[in-house]
Amino acid sequence: MFKINRTEDSKLTSWYFGTDRKLLGCVLILILLSIVFVVSAGSIKAEHLGQPWYYFLMKSIPFYLTGLLLLFGTSFLNKKQVLLLAGINLLFGLALLPITVIAPHEINNSARFVSFGGFNIMPADVMKPGFIIMTAYFLSRMKEAYGDNIFFNKEAWNPKTWLSWTYYLPAFAIIVAIIFNHPDFGTSVLYLGVFTAMIFIAGLPWRLVPILAGPAALMGVVAFMTFGHVHRRIMAFLTGTGDTYQVDYSTESIRNGGLMGAGDEAFVKQYLPDVHTDFIFAAIAEDLGAIMACGLLVLLFFVLRRLIITATNARDRFVLYATGGAAALFGIQICFNMMTTLNIFAPKGMTLPFISYGGSSLLAYCLLFGMILAIVREDKWK
């Protein structure tokens, strides 16, 4: 039987022994489960569209293949290559983001997409890996230049150098404002939450963390007052009246699944319009039951725990900030999706990482986790 010898000096050997194989294995299992669940939940949506049951599977196969290539290919890179790729990814997303203002491609009354090469791309999703990696690099360089006190050091706010909060914060505010204006309240809060987590890891004092809740609260008030769909969803959640059919069918679908799953009797999910995307967990619970659905949650939280442990064990500050940012993104998005599915909070239209149907989200997470695997492997061998 062929066995890799650790003494062999090859790139493959270094990758095999240095890569976090537990994290990689869990991600591969999630992708495999996603294929199964997209077939199950997507067949219902395909039927509504008058398409064959495998319609969404065929549409997603190119994304799965590309995602796997990104995941494995990126995991072989070194830190400099990861930074270069992250910079390209961020610039690509930033180049597409203004198009959502000038000539947006609307889907479900949301102008968050760009039609590119026959595909609908969501720039806010695509640029998440680049945003996290480049923000981590920015924070690590700030620490090197100005010491641990990067928030109150006057030099860190000096506009005469590009390595300054004076340039980063306005650029970040513009990005969040564009995403918020799509309208996409959920994703704008997601970006703000990830940024808050990363600067807190970088040493932001506890007493200042609540201050960052101010912009999120302000966005919430503006969204409630100006975005009709946000107003309706929040009022429906608070009063239990109005347009609650999505969350009603979501919770009913979960109940119908019981502990072991409804099997052929899983009929409630057919009434969910976003059963293959935002509410895919409800379809999983109805098809396979609460036990299997909880097993999926355990797997998702194992990945989150692995990211957190990896971040705390990092030697390089850059790896700490990047892995911490990835953990924040992954964890917050899971919470948003589950709160919507279980009717704990008003619907936000957030996909379940790696599981929900959606090319932009899948590719972004594969790219991000490939980058994390790469920089963690290099950090481990320092």
KOLMAR-650806 format. One record per residue (C-alpha): x, y, z; residue in one letter. Coordinates in pm, whole numbers, plus 50000, padded with zeros to 5 digits. Layout:
<nodes>
XYZA;...
</nodes>
This chain:
<nodes>
500005000050000M;501245034749911F;502125055550214K;503385091250218I;506655094350402N;507065126450599R;510755127650517T;510045130850147E;510845166450038D;507985175549807S;505285201749791K;502575175149810L;504135160150123T;504415194250290S;500805201550198W;499555167950324Y;501245169750663F;500815207150710G;497205211550606T;494445210550865D;492935178250732R;490095178350986K;488905212350870L;489335202950504L;487495170150556G;484545187450721C;484305212650438V;484305184350182L;481525166650374I;479495198950378L;479905202750001I;478845166549946L;475805171450168L;474995203249980S;474785183849654I;472325159449812V;470235186849971F;470145208349656V;468725178249470V;466125172549742S;465055208549801A;465815221249451G;463555195549288S;460565212549452I;461545246749321K;462335232148978A;458865216848962E;457325250849035H;459315265148744L;458225237148511G;461745222548496Q;463005186748552P;463915176548909W;467655178848838Y;467475214548703Y;469265231748994F;471765203449027L;472845208048667M;473085245648718K;475215241349030S;477645214548904I;479995240548742P;480085259249074F;480815227849274Y;483665218249042L;485075253649039T;484685255949415G;486655223749471L;489415236049240L;489555268849433L;489565251049768L;492395227049685F;494345249849451G;494385279149691T;495385256849984S;498755250849812F;499655288049802L;502045306450028N;501285338450220K;502425362249945K;500375343849684Q;497335343949913V;497665381549959L;497955386749584L;494905365349516L;492955382449794A;493835416449651G;492635405749305I;489435391649456N;488735423649648L;489435445849349L;487175424249132F;484355427649383G;484925464949422L;484865469049042A;481505451449021L;479955468049325L;479345502149158P;477545484148874I;474885474249127T;474225511749159V;474565521648793I;473085491748609A;471955465548860P;470485431648778H;467485427549006E;466365394149149I;463405393249387N;463315431549397N;466915433549518S;469505451349304A;472455432649453R;473435412749143F;475505418148829V;474895397948514S;478345386348408F;479155359848146G;475685344748164G;475815341948545F;474245363448814N;477055374349045I;476565390549383M;479645412849437P;479025415449811A;479335377349832D;482255373849592V;484495398949771M;484115384750124K;487395364650111P;489375394449981G;487815417450240F;488735394550531I;492275386550414I;493175422350322M;491655436150643T;493715410850839A;496825422050650Y;495975458550716F;495575452151090L;498795432051112S;500745459350930R;499215485551159M;500425465851461K;503915463451315E;504055500651239A;502345515751544Y;502515489251816G;499615474052005D;497775507052050N;496565511351692I;493255527051793F;494515556352003F;497925561951847N;497855595251657K;500215581751392E;497655554751306A;495305582951197W;497925602151001N;496575609550648P;500105613250512K;500515575350493T;498265549650328W;498585527750638L;496035548050826S;492495545550959W;491845578250778T;491645559350448Y;490425525250557Y;487315535850751L;485775558450480P;486385531350216A;484725505450440F;481795528850509A;481235534150135I;481225496350072I;478695490450350V;476545519650229A;476375505649874I;475445471050000I;472845486050236F;471335505749946N;470745474649730H;468715470649960P;470525443850159D;470315451250528F;471425416250629G;474695415850434T;475615451350539S;475175441250905V;477175409650832L;480115430350704Y;479885453451003L;479795423651239G;482855407351082V;484775440251090F;483845445351457T;485015410151544A;488335415051364M;489205448451526I;488155434451864F;490595405651812I;493175432151719A;492785448052062G;489785471352052L;488845477652419P;485605461952540W;484155495952630R;484305506952267L;482625476152118V;479065488352203P;479805520652015I;479975500451693L;476425488851759A;475395524651684G;475875522551305P;474065488851298A;471185503451499A;471075533951271L;470995511650963M;468185491951126G;466125523351188V;466735536550834V;465885502650683A;462715500350892F;461605535250791M;462555534250420T;462565497950299F;459045484650267G;460005447850285H;462085453250601V;459215472050765H;456725444650677R;458975416450797R;459805432851129I;456185442151198M;455065406951103A;457645392251341F;456705415451628L;452935412851588T;452555378151437G;450265392151168T;450735401450806G;453145384550567D;454405355550779T;453805326850538Y;457515319250478Q;458455315250843V;455135298250918D;455765271550656Y;459395269250763S;458545260551123T;455685237951010E;458065219850774S;460465213351063I;457635200651284R;456345178151008N;459735161150987G;459645149351347G;462695131251480L;463305107251193M;461995126450889G;458765126050693A;460205108950382G;457525106950112D;455195126550340E;457445157250328A;454965179950153F;455105212350357V;458435223650204K;456805227249863Q;455135259249985Y;458465276250065L;459515298849774P;463195298849881D;463355262749994V;466655255949812H;468385287649939T;467385306550254D;465135279150399F;467045248150299I;467505237950663F;463725234950700A;463615211550399A;466465190850547I;464655188050880A;461415177250711E;463095151950482D;465545136350728L;464225146251070G;465445166551365A;468195141851455I;469925144751117M;469305182451106A;470985186051445C;473825164551315G;474325189951037L;474405217951293L;477005198951494V;479165196151181L;478805233351109L;479715242551465F;482655218551459F;484015238251163V;483425270651357L;485175256351664R;488095244851448R;488505280051309L;488455295451656I;491015270651793I;493245276251491T;493035313951541A;493975311851908T;496975289451828N;498275311551545A;501835324851572R;501425351751308D;499075380751387R;497945380951026F;496835344551055V;495065352451383L;493075381151231Y;492285362850904A;491145330651073T;489215350251334G;487495369851058G;486605337750875A;485165323451198A;483115355151252A;481745354550897L;480915317350914F;479335319451260G;477295351051205I;475915338450874Q;474865305351031I;473125324351313C;471315347351070F;470095318050862N;468985297551163M;467195326951329M;465205331651010T;464445294750962T;463325289851324L;461405322951332N;463605336751609I;463995369251417F;462625385951105A;463755370150772P;467025384250634K;467565363750318G;470855348050429M;472095314950290T;473465286250501L;477245284250431P;478265256150193F;474765241050209I;472365264950036S;472135267249658Y;474025297549529G;477155299649318G;478545332549451S;478315321349813S;479805286849749L;482755300049547L;483465327249804A;483545302550092Y;485685277549901C;488145305249816L;488185318250174L;488705284150333F;491395275650078G;493225307450177M;492835299550547I;494195264250497L;497175278850308A;498205305350561I;497615282150857V;499825255550697R;502625280750643E;502225294650995D;502455259551142K;505865253450983W;507435286151096K;
</nodes>
